[in-house]
Amino acid sequence: MEKKRKQIQSRYDARFEKDVWGVFKVMGEFVDGYERMSHVGPCVSFFGSARIKEDHPYYKMAVETARKMAETGLGIITGGGPGIMEAGNRGAHQAGGTSVGLCISLPNEPTANQYIGSDFRIHFNYFFARKVMFVKYAQGFVVLPGGFGTLDEFFEAMTLIQTKKMHQFPIIMMGKEYWGGLVDWMKEKLVDEKTIDPKDMELFHVTDDPEEATSIIYDFYETNKLRPNF
């Protein structure tokens, strides 16, 4: 056992010097992101699958919801890629609103869709730096059907609000049929097993109506400040 332990230790390449210099690359992404995002004004972050095509009802739902929100003066932030991200930027573009793309290079995925404003196409190498921008400069989340990345963003926002590490803001899940099983599981398992408080289920809304989704965010800020988070 001692021999195996030493072998593992000997194989570990700490690369200390490379890691230290890597901090400056991370800092650069935060500085550039903060500088450029500080000028976007009030926005809503849209999340959803990159794999959903233009003719899909969820794509159309995202376009209409983003357009309605942009018509009220809210900008739209997405991950800048295809699918639901493209739909969110497209809706903002149709309404003449602010359309932001926080782009990251991924295998088999274009780096940016055509509906992002030229001043608001921002590229990232690090997922964690990009995720900060999604949260810090959003006044709400719209979560449409998606995969691991979409779930990651949803649950991270829920965690930050639940633990009071950020101000509460509206989180809207769109696609009742898609998310229904997850919401039921959260009620039946998380609430019933007392791993979350029943009131935590009130931190998000579920709707398929773009008008209702827009009203939820608009009404929330009738009595709350519009400001960056944390």
HELIX and SHEET records of a PDB file:
HELIX    1   1 GLU A    2  ARG A   11  1                                  10    
HELIX    2   2 PHE A   16  MET A   37  1                                  22    
HELIX    3   3 PRO A   57  GLU A   71  1                                  15    
HELIX    4   4 ILE A   84  GLN A   94  1                                  11    
HELIX    5   5 SER A  118  PHE A  120  5                                   3    
HELIX    6   6 PHE A  127  LYS A  136  1                                  10    
HELIX    7   7 PHE A  148  GLN A  162  1                                  15    
HELIX    8   8 LYS A  176  TRP A  185  1                                  10    
HELIX    9   9 MET A  186  VAL A  191  3                                   6    
HELIX   10  10 PRO A  198  LEU A  203  5                                   6    
HELIX   11  11 PRO A  210  PHE A  220  1                                  11    
SHEET    1   A 7 ARG A 121  PHE A 124  0                                        
SHEET    2   A 7 SER A  99  ILE A 104  1                                        
SHEET    3   A 7 GLY A  75  THR A  78  1                                        
SHEET    4   A 7 CYS A  43  PHE A  47  1                                        
SHEET    5   A 7 PHE A 141  VAL A 143  1                                        
SHEET    6   A 7 ILE A 171  MET A 174  1                                        
SHEET    7   A 7 HIS A 205  THR A 207  1                                        
END                                                                             
